[in-house]
Amino acid sequence: MGSLVKYLLVLLVVAFGLWTLVSRLRGPDRGASGAAPRKPGAANPVEMVQCAHCGLHLAATDAVAEGSRLYCSDAHRRLGPVANPPA
């Protein structure tokens, strides 16, 4: 009876070791759904545009348009485009 307990304990330790090894090889925890967890702040990409006056890059949704040119603010829209905006 004593040797049976010893073999069961060894089997339990080996099974736990294998389970740990397989878990590490799979990578980060994928949760219950099996899908990879989303990274914080990971969203759909946003189109970026450049201000025709100062060269600032901003989201297209925040830009002020005049004709085909885009500006970062109404003040820069009023000042108009610059021949070579700073990079």
Backbone as JSON Lines, residues from 0, in Angstrom:
{"i":0,"aa":"M","n":[0.83,-1.19,0.0],"ca":[0.0,0.0,0.0],"c":[0.87,1.25,0.0]}
{"i":1,"aa":"G","n":[1.98,1.24,0.75],"ca":[2.87,2.39,0.84],"c":[3.52,2.71,-0.49]}
{"i":2,"aa":"S","n":[3.87,1.69,-1.28],"ca":[4.51,1.93,-2.57],"c":[3.51,2.48,-3.58]}
{"i":3,"aa":"L","n":[2.24,2.13,-3.44],"ca":[1.2,2.64,-4.33],"c":[1.05,4.15,-4.16]}
{"i":4,"aa":"V","n":[1.08,4.62,-2.93],"ca":[0.98,6.05,-2.64],"c":[2.2,6.78,-3.21]}
{"i":5,"aa":"K","n":[3.37,6.15,-3.07],"ca":[4.6,6.75,-3.58],"c":[4.51,6.91,-5.11]}
{"i":6,"aa":"Y","n":[4.04,5.89,-5.83],"ca":[3.91,5.97,-7.29],"c":[2.85,6.99,-7.71]}
{"i":7,"aa":"L","n":[1.76,7.07,-6.97],"ca":[0.73,8.06,-7.28],"c":[1.26,9.48,-7.09]}
{"i":8,"aa":"L","n":[2.06,9.67,-6.05],"ca":[2.64,10.99,-5.81],"c":[3.62,11.36,-6.92]}
{"i":9,"aa":"V","n":[4.45,10.42,-7.33],"ca":[5.39,10.68,-8.43],"c":[4.62,10.98,-9.71]}
{"i":10,"aa":"L","n":[3.58,10.21,-10.0],"ca":[2.76,10.43,-11.19],"c":[2.11,11.81,-11.15]}
{"i":11,"aa":"L","n":[1.64,12.23,-9.99],"ca":[1.03,13.55,-9.83],"c":[2.04,14.67,-10.1]}
{"i":12,"aa":"V","n":[3.26,14.53,-9.59],"ca":[4.3,15.54,-9.8],"c":[4.69,15.61,-11.27]}
{"i":13,"aa":"V","n":[4.83,14.47,-11.94],"ca":[5.18,14.44,-13.35],"c":[4.05,15.06,-14.19]}
{"i":14,"aa":"A","n":[2.8,14.76,-13.87],"ca":[1.66,15.31,-14.61],"c":[1.62,16.83,-14.45]}
{"i":15,"aa":"F","n":[1.87,17.32,-13.24],"ca":[1.88,18.76,-13.01],"c":[3.0,19.42,-13.8]}
{"i":16,"aa":"G","n":[4.17,18.81,-13.83],"ca":[5.3,19.34,-14.59],"c":[4.99,19.41,-16.08]}
{"i":17,"aa":"L","n":[4.39,18.36,-16.62],"ca":[4.03,18.36,-18.03],"c":[2.98,19.43,-18.34]}
{"i":18,"aa":"W","n":[1.99,19.56,-17.47],"ca":[0.95,20.57,-17.65],"c":[1.57,21.97,-17.65]}
{"i":19,"aa":"T","n":[2.5,22.23,-16.74],"ca":[3.17,23.53,-16.67],"c":[3.98,23.78,-17.93]}
{"i":20,"aa":"L","n":[4.7,22.78,-18.41],"ca":[5.52,22.92,-19.61],"c":[4.65,23.21,-20.84]}
{"i":21,"aa":"V","n":[3.56,22.5,-21.0],"ca":[2.66,22.71,-22.14],"c":[2.03,24.09,-22.05]}
{"i":22,"aa":"S","n":[1.66,24.53,-20.88],"ca":[1.07,25.86,-20.71],"c":[2.05,26.96,-21.12]}
{"i":23,"aa":"R","n":[3.3,26.81,-20.77],"ca":[4.3,27.82,-21.13],"c":[4.59,27.82,-22.62]}
{"i":24,"aa":"L","n":[4.56,26.65,-23.25],"ca":[4.82,26.57,-24.69],"c":[3.69,27.17,-25.5]}
{"i":25,"aa":"R","n":[2.48,27.16,-24.98],"ca":[1.32,27.74,-25.69],"c":[1.4,29.24,-25.77]}
{"i":26,"aa":"G","n":[2.06,29.87,-24.85],"ca":[2.17,31.33,-24.85],"c":[1.31,31.94,-23.76]}
{"i":27,"aa":"P","n":[1.0,33.25,-23.91],"ca":[0.23,33.94,-22.87],"c":[-1.17,33.36,-22.72]}
{"i":28,"aa":"D","n":[-1.75,33.63,-21.58],"ca":[-3.09,33.13,-21.27],"c":[-4.08,33.65,-22.3]}
{"i":29,"aa":"R","n":[-4.86,32.74,-22.88],"ca":[-5.82,33.13,-23.9],"c":[-7.23,33.21,-23.35]}
{"i":30,"aa":"G","n":[-7.43,33.03,-22.09],"ca":[-8.76,33.13,-21.5],"c":[-9.63,31.95,-21.86]}
{"i":31,"aa":"A","n":[-10.89,32.02,-21.46],"ca":[-11.82,30.92,-21.67],"c":[-12.24,30.79,-23.13]}
{"i":32,"aa":"S","n":[-12.26,31.9,-23.88],"ca":[-12.74,31.86,-25.26],"c":[-11.7,31.3,-26.22]}
{"i":33,"aa":"G","n":[-10.45,31.24,-25.83],"ca":[-9.4,30.74,-26.7],"c":[-8.82,31.82,-27.59]}
{"i":34,"aa":"A","n":[-9.39,33.01,-27.58],"ca":[-8.88,34.11,-28.4],"c":[-7.79,34.84,-27.63]}
{"i":35,"aa":"A","n":[-6.86,35.4,-28.36],"ca":[-5.79,36.16,-27.73],"c":[-6.37,37.41,-27.07]}
{"i":36,"aa":"P","n":[-5.87,37.77,-25.87],"ca":[-6.39,38.95,-25.2],"c":[-6.01,40.21,-25.97]}
{"i":37,"aa":"R","n":[-6.91,41.21,-25.95],"ca":[-6.64,42.48,-26.63],"c":[-5.68,43.3,-25.8]}
{"i":38,"aa":"K","n":[-4.82,43.99,-26.48],"ca":[-3.89,44.88,-25.8],"c":[-4.62,46.17,-25.46]}
{"i":39,"aa":"P","n":[-4.31,46.78,-24.3],"ca":[-4.96,48.04,-23.96],"c":[-4.63,49.1,-25.01]}
{"i":40,"aa":"G","n":[-5.64,49.81,-25.44],"ca":[-5.44,50.88,-26.39],"c":[-5.36,50.4,-27.84]}
{"i":41,"aa":"A","n":[-5.45,49.09,-28.05],"ca":[-5.42,48.6,-29.43],"c":[-6.79,48.78,-30.04]}
{"i":42,"aa":"A","n":[-6.87,49.68,-31.0],"ca":[-8.15,49.97,-31.65],"c":[-7.92,49.98,-33.15]}
{"i":43,"aa":"N","n":[-8.94,50.34,-33.87],"ca":[-8.79,50.44,-35.31],"c":[-7.84,51.57,-35.64]}
{"i":44,"aa":"P","n":[-7.01,51.41,-36.67],"ca":[-6.07,52.47,-37.04],"c":[-6.81,53.73,-37.47]}
{"i":45,"aa":"V","n":[-6.21,54.86,-37.19],"ca":[-6.8,56.16,-37.52],"c":[-5.99,56.77,-38.65]}
{"i":46,"aa":"E","n":[-6.67,57.31,-39.66],"ca":[-5.96,57.98,-40.76],"c":[-5.37,59.28,-40.25]}
{"i":47,"aa":"M","n":[-4.08,59.47,-40.52],"ca":[-3.4,60.68,-40.1],"c":[-3.16,61.58,-41.31]}
{"i":48,"aa":"V","n":[-3.29,62.9,-41.1],"ca":[-3.06,63.88,-42.15],"c":[-2.1,64.94,-41.63]}
{"i":49,"aa":"Q","n":[-1.58,65.76,-42.54],"ca":[-0.62,66.79,-42.17],"c":[-1.22,68.17,-42.41]}
{"i":50,"aa":"C","n":[-1.02,69.07,-41.45],"ca":[-1.49,70.45,-41.59],"c":[-0.72,71.12,-42.72]}
{"i":51,"aa":"A","n":[-1.45,71.8,-43.61],"ca":[-0.82,72.47,-44.76],"c":[-0.03,73.7,-44.33]}
{"i":52,"aa":"H","n":[-0.23,74.18,-43.1],"ca":[0.47,75.38,-42.64],"c":[1.71,75.04,-41.81]}
{"i":53,"aa":"C","n":[1.53,74.24,-40.76],"ca":[2.64,73.99,-39.83],"c":[3.25,72.59,-39.95]}
{"i":54,"aa":"G","n":[2.6,71.69,-40.67],"ca":[3.15,70.35,-40.85],"c":[2.79,69.37,-39.74]}
{"i":55,"aa":"L","n":[1.99,69.81,-38.78],"ca":[1.58,68.93,-37.69],"c":[0.76,67.76,-38.21]}
{"i":56,"aa":"H","n":[1.04,66.56,-37.71],"ca":[0.25,65.39,-38.07],"c":[-0.87,65.23,-37.05]}
{"i":57,"aa":"L","n":[-2.08,65.03,-37.54],"ca":[-3.23,64.87,-36.66],"c":[-4.22,63.91,-37.31]}
{"i":58,"aa":"A","n":[-5.17,63.45,-36.51],"ca":[-6.19,62.54,-37.03],"c":[-7.05,63.27,-38.05]}
{"i":59,"aa":"A","n":[-7.39,62.57,-39.12],"ca":[-8.18,63.18,-40.19],"c":[-9.52,63.69,-39.67]}
{"i":60,"aa":"T","n":[-10.06,63.03,-38.65],"ca":[-11.35,63.46,-38.1],"c":[-11.24,64.78,-37.35]}
{"i":61,"aa":"D","n":[-10.04,65.17,-36.92],"ca":[-9.84,66.42,-36.18],"c":[-9.41,67.58,-37.08]}
{"i":62,"aa":"A","n":[-9.14,67.3,-38.34],"ca":[-8.61,68.31,-39.24],"c":[-9.7,69.27,-39.71]}
{"i":63,"aa":"V","n":[-9.29,70.51,-40.0],"ca":[-10.18,71.53,-40.55],"c":[-9.87,71.6,-42.05]}
{"i":64,"aa":"A","n":[-10.87,71.37,-42.87],"ca":[-10.65,71.32,-44.32],"c":[-11.03,72.62,-44.98]}
{"i":65,"aa":"E","n":[-10.26,72.97,-46.01],"ca":[-10.61,74.07,-46.91],"c":[-10.17,73.63,-48.3]}
{"i":66,"aa":"G","n":[-11.14,73.33,-49.12],"ca":[-10.82,72.77,-50.43],"c":[-10.18,71.4,-50.26]}
{"i":67,"aa":"S","n":[-9.04,71.21,-50.89],"ca":[-8.34,69.93,-50.77],"c":[-7.27,69.96,-49.69]}
{"i":68,"aa":"R","n":[-7.1,71.11,-49.03],"ca":[-6.08,71.24,-47.98],"c":[-6.69,71.0,-46.61]}
{"i":69,"aa":"L","n":[-5.86,70.46,-45.71],"ca":[-6.29,70.19,-44.34],"c":[-5.4,70.96,-43.38]}
{"i":70,"aa":"Y","n":[-6.01,71.46,-42.29],"ca":[-5.3,72.27,-41.31],"c":[-5.57,71.72,-39.91]}
{"i":71,"aa":"C","n":[-4.67,72.07,-38.98],"ca":[-4.83,71.6,-37.6],"c":[-5.77,72.5,-36.8]}
{"i":72,"aa":"S","n":[-6.0,73.73,-37.25],"ca":[-6.89,74.65,-36.53],"c":[-7.48,75.66,-37.51]}
{"i":73,"aa":"D","n":[-8.48,76.36,-37.04],"ca":[-9.11,77.39,-37.87],"c":[-8.14,78.55,-38.1]}
{"i":74,"aa":"A","n":[-7.3,78.84,-37.12],"ca":[-6.32,79.93,-37.26],"c":[-5.34,79.62,-38.4]}
{"i":75,"aa":"H","n":[-4.87,78.39,-38.47],"ca":[-3.95,78.01,-39.55],"c":[-4.68,77.95,-40.89]}
{"i":76,"aa":"R","n":[-5.96,77.64,-40.88],"ca":[-6.75,77.67,-42.11],"c":[-6.81,79.09,-42.65]}
{"i":77,"aa":"R","n":[-7.0,80.06,-41.74],"ca":[-7.07,81.46,-42.15],"c":[-5.71,81.96,-42.65]}
{"i":78,"aa":"L","n":[-4.62,81.46,-42.06],"ca":[-3.28,81.89,-42.49],"c":[-2.91,81.28,-43.85]}
{"i":79,"aa":"G","n":[-3.49,80.16,-44.17],"ca":[-3.25,79.55,-45.47],"c":[-2.05,78.62,-45.49]}
{"i":80,"aa":"P","n":[-1.84,78.0,-46.63],"ca":[-0.75,77.03,-46.73],"c":[0.62,77.7,-46.81]}
{"i":81,"aa":"V","n":[1.64,76.96,-46.42],"ca":[3.02,77.41,-46.49],"c":[3.66,76.57,-47.6]}
{"i":82,"aa":"A","n":[4.58,77.17,-48.36],"ca":[5.2,76.46,-49.48],"c":[5.86,75.15,-49.02]}
{"i":83,"aa":"N","n":[6.63,75.19,-47.95],"ca":[7.3,73.99,-47.42],"c":[7.05,73.91,-45.92]}
{"i":84,"aa":"P","n":[5.97,73.23,-45.5],"ca":[5.72,73.11,-44.06],"c":[6.85,72.34,-43.39]}
{"i":85,"aa":"P","n":[7.21,72.71,-42.16],"ca":[8.29,72.0,-41.45],"c":[7.94,70.51,-41.3]}
{"i":86,"aa":"A","n":[8.95,69.69,-41.34],"ca":[8.73,68.23,-41.22],"c":[8.69,67.79,-39.78]}
